[in-house]
Amino acid sequence: MFLERVREDALLIEWDTVELIEFMLATGWRVAEVCALQIESVHDDFTAASVDAIAKRVTKIGMQRQEFPKTEASRRTTPLPEAAGALLRRRWQKLEGQTPLLFPTPLMRMRDPSNTQREIRDRRDALGYPELSTHSFRKTVATMLDSAGLSARDIAEYLGHANPSIT
């Protein structure tokens, strides 16, 4: 199983990428949205989280939290599956006082979405999924929502798409 392989991968563990992958698979969020997620965007009871920013590299400055998402439709609040809420709660308990970010680098800095995608690309052959990308996680969530009977419009809103035809 994919998640078992991810959870056992020594490099993904070292890079603290395992729970980021789990969160993306639970929510369908874009990698830049996850990299920018701060505790202030999570509801007090850990049952929902809001996409209100993305992580973005700015030339000659470095990683920045862009205080608006990719598009206006991307600004959304996502109900969290219980396991995803518990994951965020655990991460916050571990990180509180060090950073407001929930998925920082091991050095407590904002993750670069491009580097995070590269980490996953670097491990996909070893995981047995040579075509894997972070976008695969969004597609997986869309498929699960479709199988659960949600309409194309509902899935588009959940994923932050302005148009259901994109979904």
Residue frames as qw, qx, qy, qz and C-alpha x, y, z in Angstrom:
[[0.000, 0.888, 0.460, 0.000, 0.00, 0.00, 0.00],
 [0.371, 0.694, -0.018, 0.617, 1.21, 3.49, -0.87],
 [0.338, -0.835, 0.139, -0.411, 0.88, 5.10, 2.57],
 [0.897, -0.404, 0.115, 0.136, 2.68, 2.21, 4.24],
 [0.765, 0.279, 0.064, 0.578, 5.61, 2.70, 1.88],
 [0.087, 0.796, -0.039, 0.598, 5.58, 6.46, 2.49],
 [0.607, -0.744, 0.111, -0.257, 5.53, 5.96, 6.28],
 [0.910, -0.268, 0.181, 0.260, 8.51, 3.57, 6.07],
 [0.642, 0.617, -0.001, 0.455, 10.64, 5.67, 3.70],
 [0.632, -0.415, -0.199, 0.624, 13.71, 6.84, 5.63],
 [0.285, 0.115, 0.162, 0.938, 14.27, 9.95, 3.49],
 [0.264, -0.606, -0.422, -0.620, 10.64, 11.09, 3.61],
 [0.637, -0.648, -0.380, 0.175, 10.78, 10.64, 7.38],
 [0.562, -0.227, -0.059, 0.794, 14.05, 12.61, 7.61],
 [0.099, 0.246, 0.280, 0.923, 12.60, 15.42, 5.45],
 [0.187, 0.338, 0.617, -0.686, 9.39, 15.43, 7.57],
 [0.318, 0.140, -0.471, -0.811, 7.35, 14.92, 4.40],
 [0.107, -0.201, -0.973, -0.028, 5.28, 11.90, 5.49],
 [0.071, 0.569, 0.658, -0.488, 2.52, 13.82, 7.29],
 [0.198, 0.477, -0.189, -0.835, 2.46, 16.47, 4.57],
 [0.240, 0.057, -0.832, -0.496, 1.67, 13.70, 2.05],
 [0.080, -0.380, -0.899, 0.204, -0.97, 12.27, 4.40],
 [0.128, 0.566, 0.343, -0.739, -2.60, 15.70, 4.75],
 [0.245, 0.349, -0.460, -0.779, -2.62, 16.26, 0.99],
 [0.224, -0.098, -0.926, -0.287, -4.24, 12.86, 0.45],
 [0.052, -0.472, -0.783, 0.401, -6.86, 13.65, 3.09],
 [0.099, 0.690, 0.285, -0.658, -7.74, 17.12, 1.81],
 [0.588, 0.587, 0.437, 0.345, -6.75, 17.50, -1.84],
 [0.095, -0.942, 0.040, 0.319, -4.97, 20.77, -1.06],
 [0.631, 0.706, -0.201, 0.250, -2.29, 22.06, -3.43],
 [0.776, -0.088, -0.294, 0.551, 1.28, 21.70, -2.21],
 [0.205, 0.380, -0.126, 0.893, 1.72, 25.50, -1.94],
 [0.537, -0.590, -0.154, -0.583, -1.44, 25.68, 0.20],
 [0.879, -0.374, -0.272, 0.118, -0.16, 23.02, 2.59],
 [0.634, 0.137, -0.231, 0.725, 3.29, 24.62, 2.82],
 [0.011, -0.434, 0.077, -0.898, 1.69, 27.92, 3.89],
 [0.605, -0.565, -0.492, -0.270, -0.78, 26.44, 6.40],
 [0.095, 0.345, -0.550, 0.754, -0.53, 28.12, 9.78],
 [0.141, -0.299, -0.864, 0.380, -2.31, 27.29, 13.02],
 [0.206, 0.329, 0.244, -0.889, -4.41, 30.47, 12.75],
 [0.469, 0.178, -0.487, -0.715, -6.11, 28.97, 9.67],
 [0.379, -0.131, -0.916, -0.016, -7.24, 25.86, 11.56],
 [0.547, -0.578, -0.199, -0.571, -10.52, 25.94, 13.45],
 [0.321, -0.584, 0.570, -0.481, -10.17, 25.58, 17.22],
 [0.835, -0.134, 0.441, -0.299, -11.62, 22.08, 17.22],
 [0.172, -0.407, 0.807, 0.391, -9.42, 20.88, 14.32],
 [0.580, 0.389, 0.707, -0.111, -12.47, 19.93, 12.26],
 [0.530, 0.792, 0.260, 0.157, -11.78, 22.41, 9.42],
 [0.481, -0.420, 0.191, 0.746, -8.97, 24.48, 7.94],
 [0.387, 0.871, 0.182, -0.242, -9.01, 27.49, 5.65],
 [0.656, 0.199, 0.283, 0.671, -6.93, 28.07, 2.55],
 [0.003, 0.970, 0.189, -0.151, -6.04, 31.73, 2.83],
 [0.055, -0.848, 0.460, 0.256, -2.44, 31.82, 1.59],
 [0.951, 0.269, -0.062, 0.136, 0.19, 29.97, -0.43],
 [0.600, -0.566, 0.318, 0.468, 3.93, 29.51, -0.05],
 [0.628, 0.757, 0.100, 0.150, 5.78, 31.29, -2.81],
 [0.671, -0.236, 0.115, 0.693, 9.44, 31.92, -3.59],
 [0.190, 0.974, 0.100, -0.076, 10.15, 35.59, -4.25],
 [0.726, 0.448, -0.109, 0.511, 13.31, 36.47, -6.18],
 [0.311, 0.480, -0.362, 0.736, 16.07, 37.89, -3.95],
 [0.484, -0.496, 0.268, -0.669, 13.88, 37.49, -0.86],
 [0.033, 0.132, -0.976, 0.171, 13.21, 33.77, -0.51],
 [0.224, -0.422, -0.868, -0.134, 10.15, 31.93, 0.70],
 [0.206, -0.071, 0.212, -0.953, 7.18, 34.10, 1.56],
 [0.171, 0.447, 0.852, -0.213, 3.64, 33.47, 2.70],
 [0.096, -0.183, -0.404, -0.891, 1.54, 35.07, -0.02],
 [0.214, 0.180, 0.645, -0.712, -1.55, 36.22, 1.89],
 [0.697, 0.343, 0.067, -0.626, -3.95, 35.15, -0.83],
 [0.739, -0.001, 0.667, 0.091, -4.40, 31.80, -2.59],
 [0.388, 0.024, 0.671, 0.631, -3.88, 30.92, -6.24],
 [0.124, -0.390, -0.506, -0.759, -7.33, 32.21, -7.28],
 [0.418, -0.264, 0.249, -0.833, -10.35, 33.64, -5.50],
 [0.869, -0.109, -0.297, -0.381, -12.05, 30.24, -5.86],
 [0.644, 0.173, -0.656, 0.354, -9.06, 28.72, -4.06],
 [0.139, -0.287, 0.511, -0.799, -9.96, 30.65, -0.90],
 [0.728, -0.266, -0.468, -0.424, -12.03, 28.11, 0.96],
 [0.437, -0.438, 0.649, -0.442, -12.61, 26.31, 4.22],
 [0.604, 0.150, -0.754, -0.211, -12.22, 22.55, 4.05],
 [0.814, -0.435, 0.180, -0.340, -13.91, 20.21, 6.52],
 [0.140, 0.558, -0.815, 0.065, -11.20, 17.88, 7.79],
 [0.829, -0.130, -0.531, -0.117, -11.58, 14.14, 8.11],
 [0.707, -0.701, 0.045, -0.079, -11.05, 13.13, 11.73],
 [0.878, -0.108, 0.082, 0.460, -7.62, 11.65, 10.98],
 [0.436, 0.555, 0.055, 0.706, -6.45, 14.86, 9.26],
 [0.330, -0.834, 0.007, -0.442, -7.65, 16.95, 12.21],
 [0.847, -0.511, 0.077, 0.122, -5.81, 14.64, 14.62],
 [0.767, 0.226, 0.063, 0.597, -2.69, 14.90, 12.46],
 [0.148, 0.726, -0.007, 0.672, -2.79, 18.72, 12.64],
 [0.607, -0.757, 0.023, -0.241, -3.40, 18.62, 16.39],
 [0.900, -0.255, 0.065, 0.346, -0.33, 16.37, 16.89],
 [0.584, 0.427, 0.053, 0.688, 1.82, 18.59, 14.67],
 [0.123, -0.819, 0.001, -0.560, 0.74, 21.71, 16.54],
 [0.767, -0.641, 0.040, -0.020, 1.51, 20.12, 19.91],
 [0.851, -0.048, 0.109, 0.512, 4.98, 19.28, 18.58],
 [0.466, 0.432, 0.161, 0.755, 5.64, 22.66, 16.91],
 [0.237, -0.912, -0.290, -0.166, 3.93, 25.14, 19.24],
 [0.459, -0.830, 0.122, 0.293, 6.30, 27.90, 20.30],
 [0.580, -0.229, 0.499, 0.601, 8.68, 27.22, 17.41],
 [0.010, 0.032, -0.534, -0.845, 6.65, 28.34, 14.39],
 [0.567, 0.271, 0.318, -0.710, 3.04, 29.06, 13.41],
 [0.541, 0.350, -0.605, -0.468, 3.54, 26.82, 10.34],
 [0.864, -0.157, 0.355, -0.320, 2.14, 23.31, 10.53],
 [0.935, 0.220, 0.185, 0.209, 4.39, 21.83, 7.81],
 [0.009, 0.925, -0.348, -0.154, 7.70, 23.70, 8.10],
 [0.666, 0.473, -0.555, 0.156, 11.09, 22.41, 7.00],
 [0.799, -0.300, -0.421, 0.306, 13.08, 20.53, 9.64],
 [0.406, 0.039, -0.227, 0.884, 14.78, 23.91, 10.31],
 [0.007, -0.656, -0.588, 0.473, 11.36, 25.50, 11.06],
 [0.052, 0.340, -0.269, -0.900, 11.29, 27.57, 7.87],
 [0.695, 0.443, 0.176, -0.539, 8.56, 27.79, 5.29],
 [0.667, 0.042, 0.688, 0.284, 8.74, 24.92, 2.83],
 [0.209, 0.436, -0.453, -0.749, 9.35, 25.62, -0.81],
 [0.825, 0.269, 0.301, -0.396, 6.58, 23.88, -2.78],
 [0.660, 0.612, -0.416, -0.130, 9.01, 23.17, -5.64],
 [0.072, 0.488, -0.835, 0.245, 11.49, 21.51, -3.28],
 [0.603, -0.041, 0.646, -0.467, 8.68, 19.50, -1.68],
 [0.839, 0.440, 0.005, -0.320, 7.55, 18.30, -5.11],
 [0.458, 0.620, -0.636, 0.034, 11.16, 17.38, -5.91],
 [0.297, -0.354, 0.810, -0.361, 11.47, 15.39, -2.67],
 [0.771, 0.181, 0.471, -0.389, 8.43, 13.36, -3.66],
 [0.727, 0.611, -0.251, -0.187, 9.66, 12.96, -7.26],
 [0.159, 0.619, -0.756, 0.142, 13.02, 11.77, -5.93],
 [0.359, -0.188, 0.844, -0.352, 11.30, 9.02, -3.93],
 [0.760, 0.237, 0.061, -0.603, 8.53, 7.92, -6.31],
 [0.663, 0.351, -0.646, -0.142, 10.55, 5.15, -7.98],
 [0.135, 0.225, -0.863, 0.432, 11.62, 3.76, -4.59],
 [0.484, 0.068, 0.509, -0.709, 7.98, 3.90, -3.46],
 [0.326, 0.193, 0.905, 0.193, 6.91, 1.95, -6.55],
 [0.306, 0.806, 0.474, -0.179, 4.91, 4.81, -8.12],
 [0.521, -0.056, 0.306, 0.795, 7.07, 6.20, -10.95],
 [0.090, 0.555, 0.455, 0.690, 4.35, 8.55, -12.27],
 [0.365, -0.705, -0.534, 0.290, 3.49, 10.05, -8.86],
 [0.192, 0.397, -0.039, 0.896, 3.19, 13.82, -8.43],
 [0.054, 0.198, 0.578, -0.790, 1.61, 16.01, -5.78],
 [0.483, 0.110, -0.206, -0.844, -1.20, 16.63, -8.27],
 [0.461, -0.065, -0.869, -0.168, -1.93, 12.88, -8.08],
 [0.102, -0.231, -0.763, 0.594, -3.12, 13.48, -4.51],
 [0.340, 0.271, 0.108, -0.894, -5.67, 16.07, -5.69],
 [0.534, 0.119, -0.621, -0.561, -6.90, 13.68, -8.39],
 [0.323, -0.107, -0.922, 0.187, -7.22, 10.91, -5.80],
 [0.104, 0.295, 0.567, -0.762, -9.33, 13.12, -3.53],
 [0.449, 0.247, -0.210, -0.833, -11.50, 14.21, -6.49],
 [0.494, 0.035, -0.814, -0.302, -12.08, 10.55, -7.39],
 [0.191, -0.201, -0.857, 0.434, -12.99, 9.69, -3.79],
 [0.246, 0.304, 0.310, -0.866, -15.44, 12.59, -3.60],
 [0.508, 0.186, -0.482, -0.689, -16.99, 11.55, -6.91],
 [0.421, -0.052, -0.905, -0.030, -17.33, 7.96, -5.66],
 [0.046, -0.267, -0.712, 0.648, -19.04, 9.32, -2.53],
 [0.143, 0.669, 0.717, 0.135, -21.69, 10.89, -4.77],
 [0.098, -0.668, -0.110, 0.730, -20.74, 14.57, -4.65],
 [0.556, 0.790, 0.259, -0.009, -21.68, 16.67, -7.66],
 [0.659, 0.358, 0.058, 0.659, -19.04, 18.13, -9.97],
 [0.060, -0.821, -0.008, -0.568, -19.86, 21.60, -8.57],
 [0.712, -0.691, 0.073, -0.099, -19.37, 20.38, -4.97],
 [0.881, -0.089, 0.103, 0.452, -16.05, 18.73, -5.85],
 [0.431, 0.606, 0.056, 0.666, -14.89, 21.87, -7.67],
 [0.310, -0.844, 0.055, -0.434, -15.68, 24.00, -4.62],
 [0.863, -0.488, 0.081, 0.105, -13.96, 21.53, -2.31],
 [0.806, 0.044, 0.160, 0.568, -10.80, 21.59, -4.42],
 [0.169, -0.705, 0.017, 0.688, -10.89, 25.33, -5.03],
 [0.300, 0.157, 0.644, 0.686, -11.70, 25.25, -8.74],
 [0.265, 0.307, 0.078, -0.911, -13.75, 28.11, -10.19],
 [0.647, 0.277, -0.346, -0.621, -15.16, 25.88, -12.91],
 [0.830, -0.135, 0.497, -0.213, -16.39, 22.27, -12.50],
 [0.844, 0.525, -0.101, -0.032, -15.06, 21.48, -15.98],
 [0.176, 0.713, -0.636, 0.236, -11.52, 21.83, -14.61],
 [0.567, -0.344, 0.659, -0.354, -12.36, 19.23, -11.99]]
